Amino acid sequence: MAHDNPDFEFQKEISDLGNETQTKVDEIQASIAEVTDEDRVRGDILYTVEEVPRWNLCILLGIQQYLTMFGSTVAYPYIVTPKLCIQESDPARGYITSTIFFVSGLGTLIQSTFGTRLPIIQGSSSAFLTPIFAILSLPQWKCPSEEEMLSATEEELQEIWQLRMREIQGAIIVASIFEIVIGLTGVIGVMLQWLTPLVIVPTISLIGLSLFEEAASTARKVKIIFFKIECQCDMEMLGIRFQVLLTIITAWVVCAILTATGALGPTNAARTDLTVQTMYSSPWFRFPYPGQWGLPTVSIGAVFGIFAGILASIVESVGDYYACARLACAPHPPTSAINRGIFAEGISCIISGIWGSGGVLTSYSENIGAIGVTKVASRRVIQCGAITMMLFAVFGKFGAFFNTIPVPIIGGIFCVTFAIVTGVGLSNVQFIDLQSSRNILILGLSLFMGITIPKWFKGHPNTIDVGNDAANQLITVLLNTSMFIGGLIAFVLDNSIPGTDEERGVIRWREQGLEHNTTEDDLLTLSSPSTYDLPFGMNVIKRYKIFKYIPISQHTTRIFFFVK
């Protein structure tokens, strides 16, 4: 009779429902437990660092990765060649573009195979434009007058720009030796203990801020700049990394239509036929080779100017290593991988100097962002892309073709590229206590003086005279390098004015390597311990304890500044 009680039946149904719910919960928990750590951490990454797609897919994905740094690579010779006194119609502009692609591919192979072994592209960095401009602004390297250029023979015109290129080459080669030493000896870990966010902000930001005059003088068609920004945002929403190429092509087609219809005057910088002659005068095949511009020359002032850029590049590259590892779901780079990465960059920079690209190689942040969008972090993909770029560089008309891009389009790329560099530097203020008057003073003074002092010295070129030509040149180059001035002021003030680590942003900055959707233990379970191993010789390295004391050896103790 008790079973006929409605209340009893209701309570029984509730109890049964609770049991069924608990059973479902147990089943779900059991299924979650069956998910491997790799599946949990991998997320939506399509190819991890050590995975290898099909060979044809490797090539396509590799080219896609290189397209992310296309704008910066193509724009670089546009801004350097005028300072080298190369005329717009000179096919040498195309040769330098091809050389940049070639050494970029070679440097990427070195970095991804023997350096950090992360999927990071190496390319010409705008961090070195400021010291290069400072070097070429010295009285002995100023371009001849227009009348002198018009009256010069072809051989004389060639010697004019090659003299300047050889000076830059020598400075890059010698300064890069210091970068090799920094990586080989493991000094980078000690250096970073003195480099805080307060030092990094002005050093990196002034790279972009100091180049505003170059961007402003080149970007004569502001509409192109706004189109690039709008297109970039829209395309990223679709998850496609072709926005730079698409923007350049679209603007290029518009300029071609305006040229064909006569809407642009005969001397308008947006015309597409002003430098088309370089396409016809360039050979079909031209292999970039070492010393193609002659024997490099060396001067002390130029070397130290480039070295100032290398210091900024090192700091930026270390951050790129950690960012790439996080996006690729790889373990945090050990000390040995960081040291090898800087060592490999130094080797690549020497190669760039020997080949005569007119630039210095460093890790590109653009392709790290592409990993986050494309979800492709395969080391082999980057290597295939690098080889493809080296093959393209052998075609002489490949570089000449990009030399026909109208100047206003390149100006739009300048504005966006330099703005991004500035933004990357300023992004480090997130770690700093901006309520501190101490920090505000250091930031404001370093940024302001980093712009003011070089500007003043450019207007007073013969102010420095200490009785020695080499010393005069050294001081002049350094005082004309914005990031050196701003970084030095911030370095001295931040390490001399009392302040807590929390106030200076050191604590949060050191912890950034662990800030991600996954924990450090999760990351260590995803990739095998061999992620950062050298491609050969690891049995010997791990067998003998002597390799423990070699900073670039994988057997080195896993301790680094960023990781607690």
C-alpha positions as CSV (number, residue, x, y, z in Angstrom):
1,M,0.0,0.0,0.0
2,A,2.9,2.3,0.7
3,H,3.9,2.0,-3.0
4,D,0.6,3.6,-3.9
5,N,1.5,6.7,-2.1
6,P,2.0,9.5,-4.7
7,D,4.7,11.2,-2.6
8,F,6.7,8.0,-2.4
9,E,6.5,7.4,-6.1
10,F,7.6,11.0,-6.7
11,Q,10.6,10.6,-4.4
12,K,11.5,7.4,-6.1
13,E,11.5,9.1,-9.5
14,I,13.7,11.9,-8.2
15,S,16.1,9.3,-6.8
16,D,16.3,7.4,-10.0
17,L,16.9,10.6,-12.0
18,G,19.7,11.5,-9.6
19,N,21.3,8.1,-10.1
20,E,21.0,8.4,-13.9
21,T,22.6,11.9,-13.7
22,Q,25.4,10.7,-11.6
23,T,26.0,7.8,-14.0
24,K,26.2,10.3,-16.9
25,V,28.6,12.4,-15.0
26,D,30.8,9.4,-14.3
27,E,30.8,8.5,-17.9
28,I,31.8,12.0,-19.0
29,Q,34.6,12.1,-16.4
30,A,35.8,8.7,-17.6
31,S,35.8,9.9,-21.2
32,I,37.7,13.1,-20.2
33,A,40.3,10.9,-18.3
34,E,40.8,9.0,-21.5
35,V,41.9,12.1,-23.4
36,T,45.6,12.2,-23.5
37,D,47.7,15.1,-22.3
38,E,48.8,15.7,-25.9
39,D,45.2,16.1,-27.1
40,R,44.4,18.5,-24.2
41,V,47.4,20.7,-24.7
42,R,47.5,20.5,-28.5
43,G,44.3,22.4,-28.9
44,D,43.6,23.3,-32.5
45,I,47.2,23.2,-33.7
46,L,47.2,21.3,-37.0
47,Y,50.9,20.5,-37.2
48,T,53.2,20.7,-34.2
49,V,57.0,21.5,-34.3
50,E,58.1,18.0,-35.1
51,E,55.3,16.9,-37.3
52,V,55.8,16.7,-41.1
53,P,53.0,17.3,-43.6
54,R,53.1,15.9,-47.1
55,W,55.9,17.4,-49.2
56,N,53.6,19.3,-51.5
57,L,51.7,20.7,-48.6
58,C,55.0,21.6,-46.9
59,I,55.9,23.8,-49.8
60,L,52.5,25.6,-50.0
61,L,52.4,26.2,-46.2
62,G,56.0,27.3,-46.2
63,I,55.3,29.9,-48.9
64,Q,52.3,31.0,-46.9
65,Q,54.4,31.6,-43.9
66,Y,56.9,33.6,-45.9
67,L,54.1,35.8,-47.2
68,T,53.6,37.2,-43.7
69,M,57.1,38.8,-43.9
70,F,56.7,39.7,-47.5
71,G,55.9,43.4,-46.9
72,S,58.8,44.0,-44.6
73,T,61.2,42.1,-46.9
74,V,60.2,44.0,-50.1
75,A,60.0,47.3,-48.3
76,Y,63.5,47.1,-46.8
77,P,65.6,47.6,-50.0
78,Y,63.3,50.5,-50.9
79,I,64.3,52.4,-47.9
80,V,68.0,51.4,-47.9
81,T,68.9,51.8,-51.5
82,P,68.3,55.6,-51.7
83,K,70.7,56.1,-48.8
84,L,73.3,54.0,-50.7
85,C,72.9,56.5,-53.6
86,I,71.4,53.9,-55.9
87,Q,69.2,55.4,-58.7
88,E,65.6,54.2,-59.1
89,S,66.3,52.9,-62.6
90,D,69.4,50.9,-61.5
91,P,68.8,47.1,-61.7
92,A,71.0,46.9,-58.6
93,R,67.9,47.5,-56.5
94,G,66.5,44.2,-57.8
95,Y,69.8,42.4,-57.1
96,I,69.7,43.6,-53.5
97,T,66.1,42.4,-53.1
98,S,67.0,39.0,-54.4
99,T,70.0,38.9,-52.1
100,I,67.8,39.7,-49.1
101,F,65.4,36.8,-50.0
102,F,68.4,34.4,-50.4
103,V,70.1,35.2,-47.1
104,S,66.8,35.2,-45.4
105,G,66.1,31.6,-46.5
106,L,69.7,30.6,-45.6
107,G,69.4,32.2,-42.2
108,T,66.1,30.5,-41.6
109,L,67.5,27.1,-42.4
110,I,70.4,27.7,-40.0
111,Q,68.1,28.8,-37.2
112,S,65.5,26.1,-37.6
113,T,68.1,23.3,-38.0
114,F,70.9,24.2,-35.6
115,G,69.6,27.2,-33.6
116,T,66.5,27.1,-31.5
117,R,65.0,24.6,-34.0
118,L,61.7,26.5,-33.7
119,P,59.7,27.5,-36.8
120,I,61.0,31.1,-36.9
121,I,61.8,33.0,-40.1
122,Q,64.9,35.2,-40.2
123,G,64.6,38.4,-42.1
124,S,66.1,41.9,-42.4
125,S,65.2,43.9,-39.3
126,S,64.2,47.6,-39.2
127,A,66.0,47.8,-35.9
128,F,69.2,48.4,-37.9
129,L,67.9,51.1,-40.2
130,T,68.6,53.8,-37.7
131,P,72.3,53.0,-37.2
132,I,72.7,52.4,-40.9
133,F,71.2,55.8,-41.6
134,A,73.5,57.3,-39.0
135,I,76.5,55.7,-40.7
136,L,75.5,56.9,-44.2
137,S,74.8,60.4,-42.9
138,L,78.5,60.9,-42.1
139,P,80.1,63.6,-44.4
140,Q,82.2,61.1,-46.3
141,W,79.1,58.9,-47.2
142,K,76.7,61.6,-48.3
143,C,75.4,61.2,-51.8
144,P,76.9,63.3,-54.6
145,S,74.8,66.1,-56.0
146,E,72.2,65.4,-58.8
147,E,74.5,67.1,-61.3
148,E,77.4,64.9,-60.4
149,M,75.2,61.8,-60.6
150,L,74.0,62.8,-64.1
151,S,77.5,63.4,-65.4
152,A,79.0,60.2,-63.9
153,T,79.6,57.1,-66.0
154,E,77.9,53.7,-65.4
155,E,81.1,52.4,-63.7
156,E,81.4,55.5,-61.5
157,L,77.7,55.2,-60.4
158,Q,78.3,51.6,-59.5
159,E,81.4,52.4,-57.5
160,I,79.5,55.2,-55.6
161,W,76.9,52.9,-54.1
162,Q,79.2,49.8,-53.7
163,L,81.6,51.9,-51.6
164,R,78.8,52.5,-49.2
165,M,77.5,49.0,-49.3
166,R,81.0,47.6,-48.4
167,E,81.1,50.0,-45.4
168,I,77.8,48.6,-44.2
169,Q,78.9,45.0,-44.9
170,G,82.1,45.3,-42.9
171,A,80.2,46.9,-39.9
172,I,77.7,44.0,-40.0
173,I,80.3,41.3,-40.2
174,V,82.4,42.6,-37.3
175,A,79.4,43.6,-35.1
176,S,77.9,40.1,-35.6
177,I,81.0,38.5,-34.2
178,F,80.0,40.0,-30.8
179,E,76.5,38.4,-31.2
180,I,78.2,35.0,-31.8
181,V,80.3,35.5,-28.7
182,I,77.2,36.5,-26.6
183,G,75.4,33.3,-27.7
184,L,78.4,31.0,-27.5
185,T,79.4,32.0,-24.0
186,G,75.9,32.2,-22.6
187,V,76.2,35.9,-21.7
188,I,72.6,36.5,-22.8
189,G,71.3,35.1,-19.5
190,V,73.4,37.6,-17.5
191,M,72.5,40.5,-19.8
192,L,68.8,40.0,-19.4
193,Q,69.0,40.4,-15.7
194,W,69.8,44.0,-16.2
195,L,67.4,44.6,-19.0
196,T,63.9,45.3,-17.6
197,P,60.7,46.4,-19.3
198,L,61.6,50.0,-18.6
199,V,64.7,49.5,-20.7
200,I,63.0,47.5,-23.4
201,V,60.1,50.0,-24.0
202,P,62.2,52.9,-25.2
203,T,64.8,50.7,-27.0
204,I,62.2,48.9,-29.2
205,S,59.7,51.8,-29.5
206,L,62.4,54.3,-30.7
207,I,63.2,51.9,-33.6
208,G,59.8,52.8,-35.2
209,L,59.5,56.4,-33.9
210,S,62.9,57.4,-35.2
211,L,61.9,56.3,-38.8
212,F,58.7,58.5,-39.0
213,E,60.4,60.9,-41.4
214,E,61.3,58.2,-43.8
215,A,57.8,56.8,-43.8
216,A,56.2,60.3,-44.1
217,S,58.4,61.3,-47.0
218,T,57.6,58.0,-48.8
219,A,53.9,57.6,-48.1
220,R,52.4,60.3,-50.3
221,K,49.1,58.6,-50.8
222,V,47.4,58.3,-47.4
223,K,44.4,56.4,-48.8
224,I,46.6,53.4,-49.6
225,I,47.7,53.3,-45.9
226,F,44.1,53.2,-44.7
227,F,43.1,50.6,-47.2
228,K,45.9,48.4,-46.0
229,I,44.8,48.7,-42.4
230,E,41.2,48.0,-43.2
231,C,42.1,45.0,-45.5
232,Q,44.4,43.6,-42.9
233,C,41.7,43.6,-40.2
234,D,39.1,42.1,-42.5
235,M,41.4,39.3,-43.7
236,E,42.5,38.3,-40.3
237,M,38.9,37.9,-39.3
238,L,38.7,35.2,-42.0
239,G,41.9,33.6,-40.7
240,I,43.8,34.2,-43.9
241,R,47.4,35.4,-43.8
242,F,47.5,36.8,-47.4
243,Q,46.5,40.3,-46.4
244,V,49.8,41.9,-47.1
245,L,50.2,40.4,-50.5
246,L,46.5,41.0,-51.4
247,T,46.8,44.7,-50.3
248,I,50.0,45.3,-52.4
249,I,48.5,43.6,-55.5
250,T,45.2,45.4,-55.2
251,A,46.8,48.8,-54.8
252,W,49.3,47.9,-57.5
253,V,46.4,47.1,-60.0
254,V,44.7,50.4,-59.1
255,C,47.9,52.3,-59.8
256,A,48.3,50.4,-63.1
257,I,44.8,51.3,-64.2
258,L,45.3,55.0,-63.3
259,T,48.6,55.0,-65.2
260,A,47.0,53.4,-68.3
261,T,44.1,55.8,-68.3
262,G,46.3,58.8,-67.9
263,A,44.8,59.8,-64.6
264,L,48.3,60.1,-63.2
265,G,50.8,62.7,-64.4
266,P,54.0,61.6,-66.1
267,T,56.1,62.2,-62.9
268,N,53.6,61.0,-60.4
269,A,55.2,58.6,-57.9
270,A,52.2,56.3,-58.1
271,R,52.8,55.4,-61.8
272,T,53.7,51.8,-62.5
273,D,55.9,52.5,-65.5
274,L,58.6,54.7,-63.9
275,T,61.0,51.8,-63.1
276,V,59.7,49.1,-65.5
277,Q,63.0,49.4,-67.4
278,T,64.8,47.6,-64.7
279,M,62.7,44.5,-65.6
280,Y,64.2,44.5,-69.1
281,S,67.8,45.2,-68.0
282,S,67.9,42.5,-65.3
283,P,69.1,39.0,-66.3
284,W,66.8,36.0,-66.1
285,F,69.2,34.1,-63.8
286,R,71.6,35.7,-61.3
287,F,73.0,33.8,-58.3
288,P,73.8,36.0,-55.3
289,Y,77.3,35.2,-54.2
290,P,79.6,36.2,-51.3
291,G,81.5,39.4,-51.9
292,Q,79.5,40.3,-55.0
293,W,80.0,44.1,-54.3
294,G,83.7,43.8,-53.4
295,L,85.8,43.5,-50.3
296,P,84.0,44.9,-47.2
297,T,85.6,47.8,-45.3
298,V,85.6,48.3,-41.5
299,S,85.4,51.4,-39.4
300,I,85.0,51.5,-35.6
301,G,82.1,53.9,-35.5
302,A,80.1,51.9,-38.0
303,V,80.7,48.7,-36.1
304,F,79.5,50.1,-32.8
305,G,76.4,51.6,-34.4
306,I,75.4,48.2,-35.8
307,F,76.2,46.6,-32.4
308,A,73.7,48.9,-30.7
309,G,71.1,47.5,-33.1
310,I,72.2,43.9,-32.4
311,L,71.6,44.4,-28.6
312,A,68.1,45.5,-29.3
313,S,67.6,42.6,-31.7
314,I,68.8,40.1,-29.2
315,V,66.3,41.2,-26.6
316,E,63.5,41.1,-29.2
317,S,64.6,37.7,-30.5
318,V,64.5,36.1,-27.0
319,G,60.9,37.3,-26.6
320,D,60.1,35.8,-30.0
321,Y,61.5,32.4,-29.0
322,Y,59.2,32.2,-26.0
323,A,56.2,33.5,-28.0
324,C,56.8,31.0,-30.8
325,A,57.2,28.1,-28.3
326,R,53.9,29.0,-26.6
327,L,51.9,29.3,-29.9
328,A,53.5,26.1,-31.2
329,C,52.6,24.3,-28.0
330,A,56.2,23.4,-27.5
331,P,58.1,23.3,-24.1
332,H,59.7,26.5,-22.9
333,P,63.1,26.9,-24.7
334,P,65.9,25.7,-22.4
335,T,69.0,27.8,-21.8
336,S,71.0,25.9,-24.5
337,A,68.3,26.6,-27.1
338,I,68.3,30.3,-26.3
339,N,72.1,30.5,-26.5
340,R,72.1,28.5,-29.8
341,G,69.4,30.8,-31.2
342,I,71.5,33.9,-30.6
343,F,74.6,32.1,-31.8
344,A,72.8,31.1,-35.0
345,E,71.5,34.6,-35.6
346,G,75.1,35.9,-35.3
347,I,76.2,33.4,-37.9
348,S,73.3,34.4,-40.2
349,C,74.2,38.1,-39.8
350,I,77.7,37.4,-40.8
351,I,76.4,35.6,-43.9
352,S,74.2,38.5,-44.6
353,G,77.1,40.9,-44.4
354,I,79.3,38.7,-46.6
355,W,76.6,38.3,-49.2
356,G,75.9,42.1,-49.1
357,S,72.2,42.3,-48.5
358,G,72.5,45.7,-46.8
359,G,70.6,44.4,-43.8
360,V,71.0,42.4,-40.6
361,L,68.9,39.2,-40.0
362,T,66.8,38.7,-36.9
363,S,63.7,36.7,-35.9
364,Y,60.5,37.9,-37.5
365,S,57.5,38.4,-35.3
366,E,55.2,38.3,-38.3
367,N,55.5,34.6,-38.9
368,I,55.0,33.9,-35.2
369,G,51.7,35.6,-35.4
370,A,50.9,33.5,-38.5
371,I,51.4,30.4,-36.5
372,G,48.6,31.5,-34.2
373,V,46.3,32.1,-37.1
374,T,47.2,29.2,-39.5
375,K,47.8,26.7,-36.6
376,V,50.8,25.4,-38.5
377,A,54.0,25.2,-36.4
378,S,55.9,22.5,-38.3
379,R,59.6,23.0,-38.4
380,R,59.7,21.3,-41.8
381,V,57.2,23.7,-43.3
382,I,59.4,26.7,-42.4
383,Q,62.4,24.9,-43.9
384,C,60.6,24.2,-47.2
385,G,59.5,27.8,-47.3
386,A,63.1,28.9,-46.8
387,I,64.4,26.7,-49.6
388,T,61.7,28.0,-51.9
389,M,62.7,31.6,-51.3
390,M,66.3,30.8,-52.0
391,L,65.3,29.3,-55.4
392,F,63.2,32.3,-56.2
393,A,66.1,34.6,-55.4
394,V,68.1,33.0,-58.2
395,F,65.7,34.4,-60.8
396,G,67.1,37.9,-61.6
397,K,63.8,39.3,-62.7
398,F,62.2,38.1,-59.4
399,G,63.8,41.0,-57.5
400,A,63.5,43.4,-60.4
401,F,59.7,42.7,-60.5
402,F,59.2,43.9,-56.9
403,N,61.3,47.0,-57.7
404,T,58.5,48.2,-60.0
405,I,56.1,48.6,-57.0
406,P,55.1,52.3,-56.9
407,V,56.7,54.3,-54.0
408,P,53.3,55.3,-52.4
409,I,52.4,51.6,-51.9
410,I,55.8,51.0,-50.2
411,G,55.1,54.1,-48.1
412,G,51.9,52.5,-46.8
413,I,53.9,49.4,-45.8
414,F,56.4,51.6,-44.0
415,C,53.8,53.4,-41.9
416,V,52.1,50.1,-40.8
417,T,55.4,48.3,-40.3
418,F,57.1,51.0,-38.2
419,A,53.9,51.6,-36.3
420,I,53.7,47.9,-35.4
421,V,57.4,48.0,-34.2
422,T,56.6,51.0,-32.0
423,G,53.5,49.2,-30.7
424,V,55.4,46.1,-29.8
425,G,57.9,48.2,-27.8
426,L,55.1,50.1,-26.0
427,S,53.2,46.8,-25.2
428,N,55.8,46.1,-22.5
429,V,54.4,49.0,-20.3
430,Q,51.8,46.4,-19.2
431,F,54.3,45.0,-16.8
432,I,55.3,48.4,-15.3
433,D,53.6,50.3,-12.5
434,L,52.5,53.5,-14.2
435,Q,51.4,55.0,-10.9
436,S,55.0,55.4,-10.0
437,S,56.5,58.8,-10.6
438,R,59.9,57.1,-10.8
439,N,58.8,55.0,-13.8
440,I,57.1,57.9,-15.5
441,L,60.3,60.0,-15.3
442,I,62.4,57.2,-16.8
443,L,60.0,56.4,-19.6
444,G,59.3,60.0,-20.5
445,L,63.0,61.1,-20.4
446,S,64.3,58.1,-22.3
447,L,61.7,58.5,-25.1
448,F,62.0,62.2,-25.3
449,M,65.8,62.4,-25.3
450,G,66.0,59.4,-27.7
451,I,64.2,61.5,-30.3
452,T,65.7,65.0,-29.4
453,I,69.4,64.2,-29.1
454,P,69.8,62.5,-32.6
455,K,67.6,65.3,-34.1
456,W,69.9,68.0,-32.7
457,F,73.1,66.2,-33.9
458,K,71.7,65.8,-37.4
459,G,71.3,69.6,-37.6
460,H,74.8,70.1,-36.2
461,P,76.9,67.4,-38.0
462,N,80.4,68.8,-37.1
463,T,79.8,69.3,-33.4
464,I,81.8,66.3,-32.2
465,D,85.6,66.9,-32.4
466,V,87.7,65.1,-29.8
467,G,90.9,65.2,-31.9
468,N,90.6,61.7,-33.3
469,D,88.7,60.9,-36.5
470,A,87.8,57.3,-35.4
471,A,86.5,58.6,-32.1
472,N,84.6,61.4,-33.8
473,Q,82.9,58.9,-36.1
474,L,82.1,56.5,-33.2
475,I,80.5,59.2,-31.0
476,T,78.6,60.7,-34.0
477,V,77.1,57.4,-35.0
478,L,76.0,56.5,-31.5
479,L,74.5,59.9,-30.8
480,N,72.6,59.7,-34.0
481,T,71.1,56.3,-33.1
482,S,67.8,56.9,-31.3
483,M,67.4,53.5,-29.7
484,F,70.9,53.6,-28.3
485,I,70.3,57.0,-26.7
486,G,66.9,56.1,-25.3
487,G,68.0,52.6,-24.2
488,L,71.2,53.8,-22.5
489,I,69.3,56.5,-20.5
490,A,66.6,54.0,-19.4
491,F,69.3,51.4,-18.5
492,V,71.3,53.8,-16.4
493,L,68.3,55.4,-14.6
494,D,66.4,52.1,-14.0
495,N,69.4,50.4,-12.5
496,S,70.5,53.4,-10.4
497,I,67.2,55.0,-9.1
498,P,65.8,52.9,-6.2
499,G,62.7,50.9,-7.0
500,T,61.2,47.5,-6.2
501,D,61.1,44.7,-8.7
502,E,57.3,44.8,-8.6
503,E,57.3,48.5,-9.3
504,R,59.8,48.2,-12.2
505,G,57.7,45.3,-13.7
506,V,60.5,42.7,-13.4
507,I,58.3,40.2,-11.5
508,R,55.5,40.2,-14.0
509,W,57.9,40.2,-16.9
510,R,59.7,37.2,-15.6
511,E,56.5,35.3,-15.2
512,Q,55.3,36.1,-18.8
513,G,56.9,32.9,-20.1
514,L,54.4,30.9,-18.0
515,E,51.3,32.9,-18.8
516,H,49.3,30.9,-21.3
517,N,46.2,28.8,-21.5
518,T,48.3,25.8,-20.5
519,T,50.6,25.2,-17.6
520,E,54.3,24.5,-17.9
521,D,53.8,20.8,-17.0
522,D,51.2,20.6,-19.8
523,L,53.7,22.0,-22.3
524,L,56.3,19.6,-21.3
525,T,54.0,16.6,-21.9
526,L,53.2,17.7,-25.5
527,S,56.5,17.6,-27.3
528,S,59.2,15.0,-26.7
529,P,62.3,16.0,-24.8
530,S,64.1,16.0,-28.2
531,T,62.2,19.1,-29.5
532,Y,65.3,21.3,-29.0
533,D,67.9,18.6,-29.6
534,L,70.4,19.0,-32.4
535,P,69.7,16.9,-35.5
536,F,72.8,14.8,-34.9
537,G,75.4,14.0,-32.3
538,M,73.1,14.0,-29.3
539,N,74.3,10.6,-28.1
540,V,77.8,12.0,-27.7
541,I,76.6,15.2,-26.1
542,K,74.5,13.4,-23.5
543,R,77.2,10.8,-22.8
544,Y,80.0,13.1,-21.7
545,K,79.6,15.5,-18.8
546,I,82.0,18.0,-20.3
547,F,79.2,19.2,-22.6
548,K,77.3,20.3,-19.5
549,Y,79.7,23.3,-19.3
550,I,79.2,24.4,-22.9
551,P,76.4,27.0,-23.0
552,I,75.1,26.0,-26.5
553,S,75.1,22.3,-25.6
554,Q,71.7,20.7,-25.1
555,H,73.1,19.0,-21.9
556,T,73.3,22.5,-20.2
557,T,71.2,22.8,-17.1
558,R,67.7,24.1,-17.9
559,I,67.7,27.4,-16.1
560,F,66.8,30.8,-17.7
561,F,66.0,34.3,-16.7
562,F,62.3,34.2,-17.8
563,V,61.4,31.0,-16.1
564,K,61.1,30.8,-12.3
